[in-house]
Amino acid sequence: MLVVVNQPHINDFITIQGTISGKDLRFLKKHFGESLTVKYDDDIVDFHDADWFKEVEPELTPASNLAFYRKLMKMTQAELGEKLGISKQVISDMEHERRSISKAMAKELSKIFDVSVERFI
């Protein structure tokens, strides 16, 4: 099995060849979403149709996506808050689902992280 991840803003690929545990593959799928391509026996598989994605998809939330992209960009909650003009605590509250992410905030986050706004709604 070949796993390829295209990281936003980095233009590098992570390639893992050989056997990968189900736990590790679920982790990669959860955190790389649409950027992940899984290749089985030289056939590219659309991961949206894969059974594993259908199992993992309900676990992906706007809050987990926010935390993931912030960490991927190596930003602290304070740094992201500064970019958005809000406090670190508001970022923390959104990441821990104590505060919902508004549509306006989702649009700002999608611009900062250069991903679809739907990831935060």
Secondary structure by P-SEA (a helix, b strand, c coil): cbbbbbcccccbbbbbcccccaaaaaaaaaaccccbbbbcccccccccccaaaaaacccccaaaaaaaaaaaacccaaaaaaaacccaaaaaaaaaccccccaaaaaaaaaaacccccccc
